[in-house]
Amino acid sequence: MKDTLLKISNLKVAYGGIHAIKGIDLEIRDGELVTLIGANGAGKTTTMKAITGLQAWAGGEIEYLGKSIKGVPSHELLRQGLAMVPEGRGVFARMTITENLQMGAYTRDDTAGISDDIDRMFNIFPRLKERANQLAGTMSGGEQQMLAMARALMSQPRLLLLDEPSMGLSPIMVQKIFEVVRDISAQGVTVLLVEQNASLALQAADRAYVMDSGLITMSGDSKQMLDDPKVKEAYLGE
C-alpha cells in the first residue's frame, strides 16, 4: 500500500456559531485521485481551505507528509508541494498567460526548469500557447480554468487540490478539463478533486468521499459508488 500523503482526523471548522465541518476523517495516499462530492453548502470548499491554511479550524488534526500543518501558512505549504486551484479560478487578470505561469513558479529558482515547464504547460494546454501574450482577464472561463490549473502545476505540486474545476464551463470544455485531470493523475501527481459534476468525478477518481451538512456520510471505491442507489438518487439525478 502506498504511503499516506494527507490525513484528516476529526476535523471541525466553525464560523461564529455555525459548525461548517462537524468532525470528518479523510485520507489520501500517494498517487491517488480522490474526489469529494456533495451538495452546495456541504462543507467541501471549507475543507479545502482548511487543508491549504486559508481557514483556521476549531478541532481535530490535518497531517501532510506525516506532520501536522496546523498554523503553517499557505505559502509554506506551497513550498512543501501542496497547491490548490481555487473555485473561481483567480487568475491574474492584468498579466499575460506567460506571466501567470511564471507567477506559479515563484517558489522556484531553477530558471531553465521553469522555462521547460512553461513549454510543458503549452503542450498540455495548446490553447494557452496560442494566446501566450494575451491578458488572462480577456480569456473565456474555460481558458482561465486551464490557466489556473497550469499555473498550479508550475509549482511542481506533490498534492494538487482542485475546487470545482468544471463550474460554469461548456460541456466540451468540461470534458477537456477532466481529460487533463486524468492526465495529471497519470503523471504521478496526487489529486483531491471537489466537483459538482458527481458522475464525471466518480468516473475519473480512484476513491470518493460523500459530504453532507459538514459530515462524511459515505466513502469507498468511486466506481462502486456510481452504482450505489443512494448516490444515484442524491447526486447523479437517477
DRENPA-3360 file (N, C-alpha, C; in nm, 2 decimals, always signed):
BEGIN
1 = MKDTLLKI = +0.08/-0.12/+0.00/+0.00/+0.00/+0.00/+0.09/+0.12/+0.00 ~ +0.04/+0.23/-0.08/+0.12/+0.35/-0.09/+0.11/+0.43/+0.04 ~ +0.21/+0.52/+0.06/+0.22/+0.60/+0.18/+0.11/+0.70/+0.18 ~ +0.06/+0.73/+0.31/-0.04/+0.83/+0.32/+0.02/+0.97/+0.31 ~ -0.04/+1.05/+0.22/+0.01/+1.18/+0.19/-0.06/+1.29/+0.28 ~ -0.19/+1.27/+0.29/-0.27/+1.36/+0.37/-0.37/+1.28/+0.46 ~ -0.37/+1.32/+0.58/-0.46/+1.25/+0.67/-0.54/+1.36/+0.76 ~ -0.67/+1.35/+0.75/-0.75/+1.44/+0.83/-0.82/+1.36/+0.93;
9 = SNLKVAYG = -0.81/+1.41/+1.06/-0.87/+1.33/+1.17/-0.96/+1.42/+1.25 ~ -1.09/+1.39/+1.26/-1.19/+1.46/+1.34/-1.19/+1.61/+1.32 ~ -1.18/+1.65/+1.20/-1.16/+1.80/+1.17/-1.30/+1.87/+1.20 ~ -1.29/+1.98/+1.27/-1.40/+2.06/+1.30/-1.37/+2.21/+1.26 ~ -1.46/+2.27/+1.19/-1.45/+2.41/+1.15/-1.58/+2.48/+1.18 ~ -1.57/+2.60/+1.25/-1.69/+2.68/+1.28/-1.67/+2.82/+1.24 ~ -1.78/+2.88/+1.18/-1.78/+3.02/+1.15/-1.88/+3.08/+1.25 ~ -1.82/+3.16/+1.35/-1.91/+3.21/+1.45/-1.98/+3.09/+1.53;
17 = GIHAIKGI = -2.11/+3.09/+1.53/-2.18/+2.98/+1.59/-2.22/+2.87/+1.50 ~ -2.18/+2.88/+1.37/-2.22/+2.78/+1.27/-2.11/+2.68/+1.26 ~ -2.14/+2.55/+1.28/-2.05/+2.44/+1.26/-2.05/+2.39/+1.12 ~ -1.95/+2.44/+1.04/-1.95/+2.41/+0.90/-1.89/+2.27/+0.87 ~ -1.79/+2.22/+0.95/-1.74/+2.09/+0.95/-1.75/+2.03/+1.09 ~ -1.81/+1.91/+1.10/-1.85/+1.86/+1.23/-1.77/+1.74/+1.27 ~ -1.65/+1.73/+1.23/-1.56/+1.61/+1.27/-1.55/+1.51/+1.16 ~ -1.47/+1.54/+1.06/-1.46/+1.45/+0.95/-1.32/+1.38/+0.95;
25 = DLEIRDGE = -1.31/+1.26/+0.89/-1.19/+1.18/+0.87/-1.18/+1.16/+0.72 ~ -1.06/+1.18/+0.67/-1.03/+1.17/+0.53/-0.88/+1.14/+0.51 ~ -0.86/+1.05/+0.41/-0.72/+1.01/+0.39/-0.69/+1.00/+0.24 ~ -0.57/+1.05/+0.20/-0.53/+1.04/+0.06/-0.39/+0.98/+0.05 ~ -0.38/+0.88/-0.02/-0.25/+0.81/-0.04/-0.17/+0.86/-0.16 ~ -0.04/+0.85/-0.16/+0.04/+0.90/-0.27/+0.00/+0.84/-0.40 ~ -0.02/+0.93/-0.50/-0.06/+0.88/-0.63/-0.20/+0.87/-0.66 ~ -0.29/+0.88/-0.56/-0.43/+0.86/-0.58/-0.50/+0.99/-0.64;
33 = LVTLIGAN = -0.61/+0.96/-0.70/-0.70/+1.07/-0.74/-0.83/+1.04/-0.66 ~ -0.85/+1.13/-0.56/-0.97/+1.12/-0.47/-1.06/+1.23/-0.50 ~ -1.19/+1.20/-0.50/-1.29/+1.31/-0.52/-1.38/+1.32/-0.39 ~ -1.42/+1.44/-0.37/-1.51/+1.48/-0.26/-1.63/+1.54/-0.32 ~ -1.74/+1.47/-0.31/-1.87/+1.52/-0.37/-1.97/+1.55/-0.26 ~ -2.07/+1.63/-0.30/-2.17/+1.67/-0.21/-2.25/+1.79/-0.26 ~ -2.36/+1.82/-0.20/-2.44/+1.93/-0.24/-2.37/+2.06/-0.20 ~ -2.42/+2.17/-0.26/-2.37/+2.31/-0.22/-2.39/+2.33/-0.08;
41 = GAGKTTTM = -2.29/+2.38/-0.01/-2.30/+2.41/+0.13/-2.27/+2.29/+0.22 ~ -2.23/+2.18/+0.16/-2.20/+2.06/+0.24/-2.07/+2.08/+0.32 ~ -1.98/+2.17/+0.28/-1.86/+2.19/+0.36/-1.73/+2.15/+0.28 ~ -1.75/+2.13/+0.15/-1.63/+2.08/+0.06/-1.53/+2.19/+0.05 ~ -1.57/+2.31/+0.01/-1.47/+2.42/-0.01/-1.40/+2.45/+0.13 ~ -1.48/+2.45/+0.23/-1.42/+2.48/+0.37/-1.32/+2.38/+0.40 ~ -1.34/+2.25/+0.37/-1.24/+2.15/+0.39/-1.11/+2.18/+0.31 ~ -1.13/+2.22/+0.19/-1.01/+2.25/+0.10/-0.93/+2.37/+0.16;
49 = KAITGLQA = -1.01/+2.47/+0.21/-0.94/+2.59/+0.26/-0.87/+2.56/+0.39 ~ -0.92/+2.46/+0.47/-0.85/+2.42/+0.59/-0.72/+2.35/+0.56 ~ -0.73/+2.26/+0.46/-0.61/+2.19/+0.42/-0.50/+2.28/+0.38 ~ -0.53/+2.39/+0.30/-0.43/+2.48/+0.24/-0.40/+2.60/+0.33 ~ -0.45/+2.60/+0.46/-0.41/+2.70/+0.55/-0.48/+2.83/+0.53 ~ -0.59/+2.83/+0.45/-0.67/+2.95/+0.43/-0.79/+2.96/+0.53 ~ -0.81/+2.86/+0.61/-0.92/+2.86/+0.70/-0.87/+2.79/+0.83 ~ -0.88/+2.86/+0.94/-0.84/+2.80/+1.07/-0.95/+2.70/+1.11;
57 = WAGGEIEY = -0.91/+2.60/+1.19/-1.01/+2.50/+1.23/-1.01/+2.50/+1.38 ~ -1.13/+2.45/+1.43/-1.16/+2.46/+1.57/-1.12/+2.33/+1.65 ~ -1.10/+2.22/+1.58/-1.06/+2.09/+1.64/-1.02/+1.99/+1.54 ~ -0.96/+1.89/+1.59/-0.91/+1.78/+1.50/-0.77/+1.81/+1.45 ~ -0.73/+1.73/+1.35/-0.59/+1.74/+1.30/-0.58/+1.72/+1.15 ~ -0.49/+1.79/+1.09/-0.46/+1.76/+0.95/-0.31/+1.74/+0.94 ~ -0.27/+1.62/+0.88/-0.13/+1.59/+0.87/-0.10/+1.58/+0.72 ~ +0.01/+1.64/+0.68/+0.06/+1.63/+0.54/+0.20/+1.58/+0.55;
65 = LGKSIKGV = +0.23/+1.48/+0.47/+0.37/+1.42/+0.48/+0.40/+1.37/+0.62 ~ +0.30/+1.33/+0.70/+0.33/+1.28/+0.83/+0.34/+1.38/+0.94 ~ +0.32/+1.51/+0.91/+0.34/+1.61/+1.01/+0.22/+1.70/+1.01 ~ +0.18/+1.75/+1.13/+0.07/+1.84/+1.15/+0.10/+1.97/+1.07 ~ +0.00/+2.02/+1.01/+0.01/+2.15/+0.93/-0.07/+2.26/+1.00 ~ -0.11/+2.24/+1.12/-0.19/+2.34/+1.19/-0.10/+2.47/+1.21 ~ -0.15/+2.58/+1.16/-0.08/+2.71/+1.17/+0.03/+2.73/+1.07 ~ +0.05/+2.63/+0.98/+0.15/+2.65/+0.87/+0.09/+2.74/+0.76;
73 = PSHELLRQ = +0.15/+2.86/+0.73/+0.10/+2.95/+0.63/+0.09/+2.88/+0.49 ~ +0.00/+2.93/+0.41/-0.03/+2.87/+0.28/+0.10/+2.88/+0.19 ~ +0.18/+2.98/+0.19/+0.29/+2.99/+0.10/+0.40/+2.89/+0.14 ~ +0.40/+2.85/+0.27/+0.50/+2.75/+0.31/+0.45/+2.61/+0.27 ~ +0.32/+2.59/+0.28/+0.26/+2.46/+0.23/+0.29/+2.45/+0.08 ~ +0.28/+2.56/+0.01/+0.31/+2.55/-0.14/+0.45/+2.51/-0.16 ~ +0.55/+2.56/-0.08/+0.69/+2.52/-0.09/+0.70/+2.37/-0.06 ~ +0.61/+2.31/+0.02/+0.62/+2.17/+0.05/+0.54/+2.08/-0.05;
81 = GLAMVPEG = +0.49/+2.15/-0.15/+0.43/+2.07/-0.26/+0.28/+2.06/-0.25 ~ +0.21/+2.14/-0.18/+0.07/+2.14/-0.16/+0.01/+2.26/-0.23 ~ -0.06/+2.24/-0.34/-0.11/+2.36/-0.42/-0.26/+2.34/-0.44 ~ -0.33/+2.45/-0.46/-0.48/+2.45/-0.49/-0.51/+2.54/-0.60 ~ -0.61/+2.49/-0.68/-0.67/+2.57/-0.79/-0.81/+2.60/-0.73 ~ -0.83/+2.73/-0.69/-0.95/+2.77/-0.61/-1.07/+2.77/-0.70 ~ -1.19/+2.76/-0.64/-1.31/+2.78/-0.71/-1.31/+2.93/-0.76 ~ -1.35/+2.95/-0.88/-1.35/+3.09/-0.94/-1.22/+3.12/-1.01;
89 = RGVFARMT = -1.12/+3.03/-1.01/-1.00/+3.03/-1.09/-0.90/+3.13/-1.03 ~ -0.93/+3.26/-1.01/-0.84/+3.35/-0.95/-0.71/+3.38/-1.03 ~ -0.72/+3.39/-1.16/-0.61/+3.43/-1.24/-0.57/+3.57/-1.23 ~ -0.45/+3.61/-1.26/-0.41/+3.75/-1.25/-0.45/+3.81/-1.38 ~ -0.56/+3.88/-1.38/-0.63/+3.93/-1.50/-0.55/+4.02/-1.58 ~ -0.47/+4.11/-1.52/-0.39/+4.21/-1.60/-0.25/+4.16/-1.63 ~ -0.22/+4.03/-1.61/-0.10/+3.97/-1.66/-0.12/+3.88/-1.77 ~ -0.02/+3.86/-1.86/-0.04/+3.77/-1.97/-0.04/+3.63/-1.92;
97 = ITENLQMG = -0.07/+3.54/-2.01/-0.07/+3.40/-1.98/+0.07/+3.35/-1.93 ~ +0.17/+3.39/-2.01/+0.31/+3.35/-1.97/+0.34/+3.41/-1.83 ~ +0.31/+3.53/-1.80/+0.34/+3.59/-1.67/+0.26/+3.52/-1.56 ~ +0.14/+3.47/-1.58/+0.07/+3.40/-1.49/+0.14/+3.27/-1.46 ~ +0.19/+3.20/-1.56/+0.26/+3.08/-1.54/+0.39/+3.10/-1.46 ~ +0.46/+3.21/-1.49/+0.58/+3.24/-1.42/+0.55/+3.27/-1.27 ~ +0.43/+3.33/-1.24/+0.39/+3.35/-1.10/+0.37/+3.22/-1.03 ~ +0.32/+3.12/-1.11/+0.30/+2.99/-1.05/+0.43/+2.92/-1.00;
105 = AYTRDDTA = +0.54/+2.97/-1.05/+0.67/+2.91/-1.02/+0.75/+3.00/-0.92 ~ +0.68/+3.09/-0.85/+0.76/+3.19/-0.77/+0.84/+3.13/-0.66 ~ +0.80/+3.01/-0.62/+0.88/+2.94/-0.51/+1.00/+2.88/-0.56 ~ +1.02/+2.88/-0.69/+1.14/+2.81/-0.76/+1.24/+2.90/-0.80 ~ +1.37/+2.86/-0.81/+1.47/+2.94/-0.87/+1.55/+2.87/-0.98 ~ +1.50/+2.76/-1.03/+1.56/+2.69/-1.14/+1.51/+2.75/-1.27 ~ +1.58/+2.85/-1.32/+1.53/+2.92/-1.44/+1.51/+2.83/-1.56 ~ +1.60/+2.74/-1.59/+1.59/+2.66/-1.70/+1.47/+2.56/-1.69;
113 = GISDDIDR = +1.46/+2.51/-1.56/+1.35/+2.42/-1.54/+1.21/+2.49/-1.55 ~ +1.21/+2.61/-1.51/+1.08/+2.69/-1.52/+1.04/+2.71/-1.66 ~ +1.14/+2.74/-1.75/+1.12/+2.76/-1.89/+1.07/+2.63/-1.95 ~ +1.13/+2.52/-1.91/+1.09/+2.39/-1.97/+0.95/+2.35/-1.93 ~ +0.91/+2.39/-1.80/+0.78/+2.36/-1.75/+0.67/+2.45/-1.82 ~ +0.71/+2.57/-1.85/+0.62/+2.65/-1.93/+0.59/+2.59/-2.07 ~ +0.70/+2.54/-2.13/+0.68/+2.47/-2.26/+0.59/+2.35/-2.24 ~ +0.61/+2.28/-2.13/+0.53/+2.16/-2.10/+0.38/+2.19/-2.08;
121 = MFNIFPRL = +0.36/+2.30/-2.01/+0.22/+2.35/-1.99/+0.15/+2.39/-2.13 ~ +0.23/+2.44/-2.22/+0.18/+2.48/-2.35/+0.15/+2.35/-2.43 ~ +0.22/+2.24/-2.40/+0.20/+2.12/-2.47/+0.07/+2.06/-2.42 ~ +0.05/+2.07/-2.29/-0.07/+2.01/-2.22/-0.20/+2.10/-2.26 ~ -0.18/+2.23/-2.27/-0.29/+2.32/-2.30/-0.25/+2.40/-2.42 ~ -0.26/+2.35/-2.54/-0.22/+2.42/-2.67/-0.29/+2.55/-2.68 ~ -0.41/+2.57/-2.63/-0.49/+2.69/-2.64/-0.41/+2.81/-2.57 ~ -0.35/+2.77/-2.46/-0.27/+2.87/-2.39/-0.15/+2.92/-2.47;
129 = KERANQLA = -0.09/+2.83/-2.54/+0.03/+2.86/-2.62/-0.01/+2.96/-2.73 ~ -0.13/+2.94/-2.79/-0.18/+3.03/-2.90/-0.20/+3.17/-2.84 ~ -0.23/+3.18/-2.71/-0.26/+3.31/-2.65/-0.15/+3.35/-2.55 ~ -0.03/+3.31/-2.57/+0.07/+3.33/-2.46/+0.09/+3.47/-2.42 ~ +0.07/+3.57/-2.51/+0.09/+3.71/-2.47/-0.04/+3.78/-2.45 ~ -0.15/+3.71/-2.44/-0.28/+3.77/-2.42/-0.30/+3.79/-2.27 ~ -0.37/+3.90/-2.23/-0.41/+3.92/-2.09/-0.51/+3.82/-2.04 ~ -0.48/+3.76/-1.92/-0.56/+3.65/-1.87/-0.71/+3.69/-1.85;
137 = GTMSGGEQ = -0.73/+3.82/-1.82/-0.87/+3.86/-1.79/-0.95/+3.87/-1.92 ~ -0.89/+3.86/-2.03/-0.97/+3.87/-2.16/-1.01/+3.73/-2.21 ~ -0.97/+3.62/-2.14/-0.99/+3.49/-2.19/-1.13/+3.44/-2.14 ~ -1.18/+3.33/-2.21/-1.30/+3.27/-2.17/-1.28/+3.20/-2.03 ~ -1.40/+3.16/-1.97/-1.39/+3.09/-1.85/-1.31/+2.96/-1.85 ~ -1.33/+2.89/-1.96/-1.26/+2.76/-1.98/-1.11/+2.78/-2.00 ~ -1.08/+2.88/-2.07/-0.93/+2.91/-2.09/-0.87/+2.96/-1.96 ~ -0.95/+3.03/-1.88/-0.89/+3.08/-1.75/-0.88/+2.96/-1.66;
145 = QMLAMARA = -0.97/+2.86/-1.67/-0.96/+2.74/-1.58/-0.83/+2.66/-1.62 ~ -0.81/+2.65/-1.75/-0.68/+2.58/-1.80/-0.56/+2.65/-1.74 ~ -0.56/+2.79/-1.75/-0.45/+2.86/-1.70/-0.43/+2.85/-1.55 ~ -0.54/+2.85/-1.47/-0.53/+2.83/-1.33/-0.47/+2.69/-1.29 ~ -0.51/+2.59/-1.37/-0.45/+2.46/-1.35/-0.30/+2.45/-1.38 ~ -0.27/+2.51/-1.50/-0.13/+2.51/-1.54/-0.05/+2.59/-1.45 ~ -0.10/+2.70/-1.40/-0.02/+2.79/-1.30/+0.01/+2.71/-1.17 ~ -0.09/+2.63/-1.13/-0.07/+2.55/-1.01/+0.04/+2.44/-1.03;
153 = LMSQPRLL = +0.03/+2.38/-1.15/+0.13/+2.28/-1.19/+0.27/+2.33/-1.20 ~ +0.29/+2.46/-1.22/+0.42/+2.52/-1.23/+0.49/+2.52/-1.10 ~ +0.42/+2.50/-0.99/+0.49/+2.49/-0.86/+0.54/+2.35/-0.83 ~ +0.52/+2.26/-0.93/+0.56/+2.12/-0.92/+0.50/+2.05/-0.79 ~ +0.36/+2.05/-0.78/+0.30/+2.00/-0.66/+0.31/+1.85/-0.64 ~ +0.31/+1.81/-0.52/+0.30/+1.67/-0.49/+0.15/+1.63/-0.47 ~ +0.08/+1.73/-0.41/-0.07/+1.71/-0.39/-0.14/+1.84/-0.45 ~ -0.22/+1.81/-0.55/-0.30/+1.92/-0.61/-0.44/+1.92/-0.57;
161 = LLDEPSMG = -0.50/+2.02/-0.52/-0.64/+2.03/-0.48/-0.71/+2.11/-0.59 ~ -0.82/+2.06/-0.64/-0.89/+2.12/-0.74/-1.04/+2.15/-0.69 ~ -1.08/+2.27/-0.68/-1.21/+2.31/-0.63/-1.30/+2.35/-0.74 ~ -1.39/+2.26/-0.77/-1.50/+2.29/-0.87/-1.44/+2.33/-1.01 ~ -1.35/+2.25/-1.07/-1.29/+2.30/-1.19/-1.38/+2.31/-1.31 ~ -1.50/+2.24/-1.31/-1.59/+2.24/-1.42/-1.70/+2.35/-1.41 ~ -1.70/+2.42/-1.30/-1.81/+2.51/-1.28/-1.82/+2.62/-1.38 ~ -1.94/+2.63/-1.44/-1.97/+2.74/-1.54/-1.91/+2.72/-1.68;
169 = LSPIMVQK = -1.86/+2.60/-1.70/-1.80/+2.57/-1.83/-1.89/+2.50/-1.93 ~ -1.87/+2.51/-2.06/-1.94/+2.44/-2.16/-1.92/+2.29/-2.15 ~ -2.01/+2.21/-2.20/-1.99/+2.06/-2.19/-1.86/+2.02/-2.26 ~ -1.82/+2.08/-2.37/-1.70/+2.04/-2.44/-1.58/+2.08/-2.35 ~ -1.58/+2.19/-2.29/-1.47/+2.24/-2.21/-1.46/+2.15/-2.08 ~ -1.57/+2.11/-2.03/-1.57/+2.02/-1.91/-1.50/+1.89/-1.94 ~ -1.53/+1.84/-2.06/-1.46/+1.71/-2.10/-1.31/+1.73/-2.11 ~ -1.27/+1.84/-2.16/-1.13/+1.87/-2.18/-1.06/+1.89/-2.04;
177 = IFEVVRDI = -1.13/+1.96/-1.95/-1.07/+1.97/-1.82/-1.05/+1.84/-1.75 ~ -1.15/+1.75/-1.76/-1.14/+1.62/-1.70/-1.04/+1.53/-1.76 ~ -1.02/+1.55/-1.89/-0.91/+1.48/-1.96/-0.77/+1.52/-1.90 ~ -0.76/+1.65/-1.87/-0.63/+1.70/-1.81/-0.62/+1.65/-1.67 ~ -0.73/+1.64/-1.59/-0.72/+1.59/-1.46/-0.67/+1.45/-1.46 ~ -0.73/+1.37/-1.54/-0.68/+1.23/-1.55/-0.53/+1.22/-1.59 ~ -0.49/+1.30/-1.69/-0.35/+1.30/-1.73/-0.26/+1.34/-1.62 ~ -0.30/+1.45/-1.55/-0.22/+1.49/-1.43/-0.20/+1.38/-1.33;
185 = SAQGVTVL = -0.31/+1.31/-1.30/-0.30/+1.20/-1.21/-0.21/+1.09/-1.27 ~ -0.22/+1.06/-1.40/-0.14/+0.95/-1.46/+0.01/+0.98/-1.45 ~ +0.04/+1.11/-1.45/+0.18/+1.15/-1.44/+0.24/+1.15/-1.30 ~ +0.15/+1.11/-1.20/+0.20/+1.08/-1.07/+0.17/+1.19/-0.97 ~ +0.10/+1.29/-1.01/+0.05/+1.40/-0.91/-0.07/+1.35/-0.84 ~ -0.07/+1.35/-0.70/-0.18/+1.31/-0.62/-0.28/+1.43/-0.63 ~ -0.41/+1.39/-0.65/-0.51/+1.49/-0.67/-0.63/+1.47/-0.57 ~ -0.68/+1.58/-0.51/-0.80/+1.58/-0.44/-0.90/+1.68/-0.52;
193 = LVEQNASL = -1.01/+1.62/-0.57/-1.10/+1.69/-0.66/-1.23/+1.71/-0.59 ~ -1.27/+1.84/-0.57/-1.40/+1.87/-0.53/-1.48/+1.91/-0.65 ~ -1.59/+1.85/-0.68/-1.66/+1.87/-0.81/-1.81/+1.85/-0.80 ~ -1.88/+1.95/-0.86/-2.03/+1.94/-0.86/-2.08/+1.83/-0.96 ~ -2.00/+1.81/-1.07/-2.04/+1.70/-1.16/-2.00/+1.57/-1.11 ~ -2.09/+1.51/-1.02/-2.05/+1.39/-0.95/-2.02/+1.27/-1.04 ~ -2.10/+1.26/-1.15/-2.08/+1.15/-1.24/-1.94/+1.15/-1.30 ~ -1.89/+1.26/-1.35/-1.76/+1.27/-1.41/-1.65/+1.25/-1.30;
201 = ALQAADRA = -1.68/+1.31/-1.19/-1.58/+1.30/-1.08/-1.56/+1.15/-1.04 ~ -1.67/+1.08/-1.02/-1.66/+0.94/-0.98/-1.60/+0.85/-1.09 ~ -1.62/+0.89/-1.21/-1.56/+0.81/-1.32/-1.41/+0.83/-1.33 ~ -1.37/+0.95/-1.29/-1.22/+0.98/-1.30/-1.14/+0.93/-1.18 ~ -1.21/+0.93/-1.06/-1.14/+0.91/-0.94/-1.11/+0.76/-0.91 ~ -1.02/+0.74/-0.82/-0.99/+0.60/-0.76/-1.09/+0.58/-0.64 ~ -1.09/+0.68/-0.55/-1.18/+0.67/-0.44/-1.26/+0.79/-0.42 ~ -1.37/+0.78/-0.34/-1.45/+0.90/-0.32/-1.50/+0.91/-0.18;
209 = YVMDSGLI = -1.53/+1.04/-0.14/-1.60/+1.07/-0.02/-1.72/+1.15/-0.05 ~ -1.83/+1.12/+0.02/-1.95/+1.20/+0.01/-1.97/+1.28/+0.13 ~ -1.99/+1.41/+0.11/-2.01/+1.50/+0.23/-2.15/+1.56/+0.23 ~ -2.20/+1.57/+0.35/-2.34/+1.62/+0.36/-2.35/+1.69/+0.50 ~ -2.38/+1.82/+0.49/-2.40/+1.90/+0.61/-2.28/+1.89/+0.71 ~ -2.16/+1.90/+0.65/-2.04/+1.91/+0.74/-1.99/+1.77/+0.79 ~ -2.05/+1.66/+0.73/-2.01/+1.53/+0.77/-1.98/+1.44/+0.65 ~ -1.89/+1.35/+0.67/-1.86/+1.25/+0.56/-1.97/+1.14/+0.59;
217 = TMSGDSKQ = -2.05/+1.12/+0.49/-2.16/+1.02/+0.51/-2.13/+0.89/+0.43 ~ -2.03/+0.89/+0.35/-2.00/+0.77/+0.27/-1.86/+0.78/+0.21 ~ -1.79/+0.67/+0.20/-1.66/+0.67/+0.14/-1.63/+0.53/+0.08 ~ -1.55/+0.52/-0.02/-1.52/+0.39/-0.08/-1.47/+0.41/-0.23 ~ -1.47/+0.30/-0.30/-1.43/+0.29/-0.44/-1.53/+0.37/-0.52 ~ -1.47/+0.46/-0.60/-1.56/+0.56/-0.67/-1.64/+0.49/-0.78 ~ -1.59/+0.38/-0.84/-1.67/+0.32/-0.95/-1.79/+0.24/-0.89 ~ -1.77/+0.19/-0.77/-1.88/+0.12/-0.70/-1.98/+0.22/-0.66;
225 = MLDDPKVK = -1.94/+0.34/-0.62/-2.04/+0.44/-0.58/-2.13/+0.49/-0.70 ~ -2.07/+0.48/-0.82/-2.16/+0.51/-0.94/-2.28/+0.42/-0.95 ~ -2.27/+0.30/-0.89/-2.38/+0.21/-0.89/-2.46/+0.20/-0.76 ~ -2.42/+0.29/-0.67/-2.49/+0.29/-0.54/-2.63/+0.36/-0.55 ~ -2.74/+0.30/-0.51/-2.87/+0.36/-0.53/-2.88/+0.50/-0.46 ~ -2.82/+0.51/-0.34/-2.83/+0.64/-0.26/-2.76/+0.75/-0.34 ~ -2.64/+0.72/-0.39/-2.56/+0.81/-0.46/-2.63/+0.85/-0.59 ~ -2.68/+0.75/-0.66/-2.76/+0.78/-0.78/-2.87/+0.88/-0.76;
233 = EAYLGE = -2.95/+0.85/-0.66/-3.06/+0.94/-0.63/-3.02/+1.08/-0.59 ~ -2.92/+1.09/-0.50/-2.89/+1.22/-0.45/-2.80/+1.30/-0.54 ~ -2.71/+1.24/-0.61/-2.61/+1.32/-0.68/-2.60/+1.29/-0.83 ~ -2.66/+1.19/-0.88/-2.65/+1.16/-1.02/-2.78/+1.18/-1.10 ~ -2.88/+1.22/-1.03/-3.01/+1.25/-1.09/-3.08/+1.13/-1.15 ~ -3.06/+1.02/-1.09/-3.12/+0.89/-1.14/-3.22/+0.84/-1.04;
% end
